[in-house]
């Protein structure tokens, strides 16, 4: 069986590491990796392959820095060329990026079966490019690997029981990764204070909205006066802040360069709580038993909110600060719940593809 895996962004590298490890140990399965180049910065891409021992991609399309339409269109064209050459049994796509929908479309139009890992997630905000990508990818997939019961129910509510596809709850491959890599964590090459809050900001809904971005960083500066805030700075966020004239020199926030996954694991293990607009980091905070404040108006990971592990703050300055103060006080949470499976999602996925 030949599987073509399409990846292009940080969370996909982590998931691909899990699946590639399983494939390596499974006789009769061959994997061909296409890296679209969506994350082109060395610290955002190459480092993940190196530190997580992901096989080097056989194809690197180097498509980045474009608008959604141009990027997706070029990916579709180039992925189709690879599929015509490789003739795989399955195309495996992850999550909700432009790489995801391009890989699924290219495969479907060539009548190659599509498997979607992390299927069934919904933020119910169709203005998000990620929401469009995940909905369309789900609809044309032959098998939908859902991380949670909530994701399965979302698909049932959309009528997937009557579609020609399989829907399976398999758990979350990100949890597989957290379990496997926890003992391989690496401290970033930066001066990291104790009892810090770990923060990331990169979502387009925040970085492309000047008011939201200003409010978030006003709040983060206020939080940083109470407890250290460590923020690996995404290249897009940095450029947007520079455009706004942000005073990095006099900021109270501890900015560091983008980090690899093993460094992020170290930060998660050692932080007190998490502030983020990342979908993946919301779950990773839970995996490492840290409360999370999400600077978005909605989340796909509703079970984290329902169980009190995650709280939505939007771009509300006062709410972000008040929730941070509450997290500093350290309310006890029961992280023993198994919301995302048993850490064997990768094995279940490959067995079902076979």
C-alpha positions in Angstrom: 0.0 0.0 0.0 1.4 3.4 -0.9 0.3 6.5 1.0 1.0 10.1 -0.1 1.1 12.4 2.9 0.5 16.1 2.3 1.9 18.6 4.9 2.8 22.2 5.0 2.4 23.7 8.5 3.8 23.2 12.0 0.9 21.1 13.6 0.9 18.8 10.5 4.6 18.1 10.9 3.9 16.8 14.5 1.1 14.6 13.3 3.1 13.4 10.3 5.9 12.4 12.7 3.4 10.1 14.5 2.1 8.5 11.4 5.5 8.2 9.8 6.8 6.3 12.8 3.9 3.9 12.6 4.4 3.4 8.9 8.1 2.7 9.3 7.2 -0.2 11.7 4.4 -1.5 9.5 5.5 -4.0 6.7 3.9 -3.5 3.3 3.2 0.2 3.7 5.2 2.9 1.8 4.9 6.6 2.5 5.7 9.5 0.1 5.7 12.9 1.8 4.8 16.1 -0.1 5.8 19.3 1.8 4.0 22.2 0.2 6.3 24.8 1.7 3.4 26.7 3.4 5.7 27.3 6.4 8.9 28.4 4.7 10.9 29.8 7.6 13.7 27.4 8.7 12.7 27.7 12.4 9.0 26.9 11.4 9.8 24.0 9.1 13.2 22.4 8.7 13.8 22.1 12.4 10.7 19.9 12.8 12.0 17.3 10.4 15.4 17.3 12.0 14.4 17.0 15.7 11.4 14.7 15.2 13.1 12.3 12.8 10.5 12.8 10.1 11.7 11.3 6.8 12.8 14.1 4.5 10.0 14.9 2.0 10.5 13.4 -1.4 8.8 16.5 -2.8 9.1 20.1 -1.6 6.8 22.4 -3.6 8.1 25.6 -2.0 4.8 27.4 -2.3 4.4 30.2 0.2 3.9 33.9 0.7 0.8 34.1 -1.5 -2.9 34.9 -1.1 -5.3 32.0 -0.3 -6.4 31.5 -3.8 -3.0 31.7 -5.5 -1.4 29.5 -2.8 -4.2 26.8 -2.9 -4.3 26.9 -6.8 -0.5 26.4 -7.1 -0.5 23.6 -4.5 -3.4 21.9 -6.4 -1.5 22.0 -9.6 1.8 20.7 -8.2 0.3 18.0 -6.0 -1.7 16.7 -9.0 1.6 16.2 -10.9 3.1 14.2 -8.0 0.0 12.0 -7.7 0.0 11.2 -11.4 3.6 10.1 -11.0 3.3 8.2 -7.7 -0.2 6.7 -8.2 -0.8 6.1 -4.5 -3.6 4.1 -2.9 -4.4 6.8 -0.4 -3.7 10.5 0.1 -3.5 11.4 3.7 -4.2 15.0 4.8 -4.2 16.7 8.2 -6.2 19.4 9.8 -7.4 22.6 8.0 -4.7 24.4 6.1 -4.5 25.3 2.4 -2.2 22.3 2.0 -5.1 20.1 3.4 -7.8 21.2 1.0 -5.3 21.3 -2.0 -4.2 17.7 -1.3 -7.8 16.5 -0.9 -9.0 18.2 -4.1 -6.0 16.9 -6.2 -6.6 13.4 -5.0 -10.4 13.4 -5.4 -10.2 14.7 -9.0 -7.9 11.9 -9.9 -10.1 9.3 -8.1 -7.5 8.6 -5.4 -9.0 7.8 -2.0 -8.7 10.6 0.6 -8.2 10.1 4.4 -8.7 13.2 6.6 -7.0 13.1 10.0 -8.6 15.5 12.5 -11.9 15.4 10.7 -15.2 16.7 12.0 -13.9 19.8 13.8 -16.1 22.9 13.6 -15.7 26.4 15.0 -19.0 27.4 13.3 -17.3 30.6 12.1 -17.4 30.3 8.3 -15.3 33.6 8.0 -12.3 31.6 9.1 -10.3 30.2 6.2 -9.6 27.1 8.3 -13.3 26.4 8.7 -13.8 26.5 5.0 -10.9 24.2 4.4 -12.0 21.6 7.0 -15.6 21.6 5.9 -14.7 21.1 2.2 -12.0 18.5 3.0 -14.4 16.5 5.1 -17.0 16.4 2.4 -14.7 14.9 -0.2 -12.9 12.4 2.0 -13.4 8.7 1.8 -12.5 8.1 5.5 -12.8 10.6 8.2 -10.6 10.1 11.3 -12.2 12.1 14.1 -10.2 12.9 17.3 -13.3 13.2 19.6 -16.9 12.2 20.0 -17.8 15.9 19.5 -16.3 15.7 16.0 -18.2 12.5 15.2 -21.4 14.2 16.3 -20.7 17.3 14.1 -20.5 15.0 11.1 -23.7 13.1 12.0 -25.5 16.4 12.4 -24.4 17.4 8.8 -25.8 14.2 7.4 -22.6 12.2 6.9 -24.4 8.9 7.9 -25.9 9.1 4.4 -22.7 9.9 2.5 -20.4 7.4 0.9 -17.7 7.5 3.5 -16.5 6.1 6.8 -16.5 8.1 10.0 -14.3 6.9 12.8 -13.4 8.2 16.3 -9.7 7.2 16.7 -8.4 9.7 19.2 -5.9 12.5 18.6 -2.5 11.9 17.1 -1.3 15.0 18.9 -1.7 13.1 22.1 0.3 10.3 20.6 3.1 12.9 20.0 2.9 14.4 23.5 3.3 11.0 25.1 6.2 9.9 22.8 8.2 13.2 22.9 7.7 14.3 26.6 11.0 12.8 27.6 12.8 14.3 24.6 12.0 18.0 25.5 14.8 20.5 24.8 15.2 23.9 26.6 15.2 26.8 24.1 18.4 28.6 23.7 17.0 31.7 25.5 16.9 33.0 29.0 13.5 31.7 30.3 12.2 32.9 33.6 10.5 30.8 36.2 6.7 30.6 36.7 6.0 32.1 33.3 3.0 32.2 31.0 3.6 30.7 27.6 2.0 32.7 24.8 1.5 32.4 21.0 -0.3 34.8 18.6 -0.5 34.0 14.9 -4.1 33.6 13.7 -5.1 35.8 10.8 -8.3 36.8 12.6 -6.1 38.5 15.2 -3.0 39.5 13.2 -5.0 41.0 10.2 -7.2 43.0 12.5 -5.4 46.1 13.9 -7.8 46.6 16.7 -7.8 43.0 17.9 -4.0 42.8 17.6 -3.5 46.1 19.6 -5.9 45.0 22.3 -4.3 41.6 22.7 -0.9 43.1 23.1 -2.1 45.8 25.5 -3.5 42.9 27.6 -0.3 40.8 27.3 1.8 43.8 28.4 -0.4 44.2 31.4 -0.2 40.5 32.2 3.6 40.6 31.8 3.7 43.2 34.6 2.2 40.6 36.9 4.0 37.4 35.7 6.6 36.8 33.0 5.2 36.2 29.6 7.3 34.2 27.1 6.2 34.6 23.5 7.9 32.7 20.5 7.2 35.3 17.9 5.7 34.1 14.6 7.1 35.9 11.5 3.7 37.1 10.4 2.9 38.5 13.8 6.2 40.2 14.0 5.7 42.0 10.7 2.2 43.1 11.6 3.4 44.5 15.0 6.3 46.3 13.2 3.8 47.9 10.8 1.8 49.1 13.9 4.9 50.6 15.3 5.1 48.3 18.3 7.8 49.2 20.8 9.7 45.9 21.1 12.6 47.7 22.9 10.5 48.7 25.9 8.1 45.7 25.9 7.6 43.7 29.2 7.0 40.6 27.1 9.9 38.1 26.8 10.0 37.6 23.0 12.0 34.6 21.7 12.6 33.2 18.2 10.2 30.6 16.9 10.8 27.2 18.5 10.7 23.6 17.3 8.3 21.1 18.8 10.7 19.7 21.4 11.4 23.2 22.6 7.7 23.9 22.7 7.2 20.7 24.8 9.8 22.0 27.2 8.0 25.4 27.5 4.7 23.6 28.1 6.1 21.4 30.8 7.7 24.4 32.6 5.1 27.1 32.1 2.3 28.0 34.6 -0.4 28.5 32.0 -1.0 29.2 28.3 -2.3 32.2 26.4 -2.8 31.4 22.7 -4.9 31.7 19.6 -3.5 28.4 18.2 -5.8 25.4 17.8 -3.0 22.9 18.4 -1.6 24.6 21.5 -5.0 24.6 23.2 -4.8 20.8 23.1 -1.1 20.6 24.0 -1.8 22.7 27.1 -4.3 20.1 28.1 -1.9 17.2 27.4 0.6 18.8 29.7 -1.9 19.7 32.4 -1.8 23.5 32.0 -4.9 25.8 32.0 -5.4 27.7 28.7 -6.7 31.1 27.8 -7.7 31.3 24.2 -7.6 34.7 22.5 -10.4 33.8 20.0 -14.1 34.2 20.0 -14.7 30.4 19.4 -12.8 27.2 19.4 -13.1 23.8 17.6 -12.1 22.1 20.9 -15.4 22.7 22.7 -14.8 19.8 25.1 -11.9 21.7 26.6 -14.1 24.7 27.3 -17.0 22.5 28.6 -14.7 20.8 31.1 -13.0 24.1 32.3 -9.5 23.4 30.9 -9.8 26.2 28.3 -11.5 29.6 28.5 -12.4 31.9 25.6 -11.2 35.5 26.0 -11.5 36.9 22.5 -9.5 40.1 22.2 -11.1 41.6 25.3 -8.3 43.4 27.2 -10.0 43.1 30.6 -11.1 39.5 30.2 -7.6 38.4 29.1 -6.0 40.1 32.1 -8.6 38.8 34.6 -8.4 35.2 33.3 -4.6 35.5 33.5 -4.8 36.6 37.2 -7.1 33.6 37.9 -4.6 31.2 36.2 -1.8 32.7 38.3 -3.7 31.9 41.4 -3.7 28.3 40.2 -7.3 26.9 40.4 -7.1 23.1 40.6 -8.3 21.2 37.5 -8.7 17.5 37.0 -6.6 16.7 34.0 -7.1 12.9 34.4 -10.0 12.9 31.9 -9.3 11.1 28.6 -10.8 13.5 26.1 -8.6 12.5 23.2 -8.1 8.7 23.3 -5.4 6.5 24.7 -2.4 7.7 22.7 -2.6 5.1 19.9 -4.5 7.0 17.2 -1.6 6.6 14.7 -1.8 2.8 14.9 -5.6 2.8 14.5 -5.4 5.1 11.5 -2.8 3.0 9.6 -4.5 -0.3 10.4 -7.8 1.1 9.0 -6.1 2.3 5.8 -4.6 -1.1 5.3 
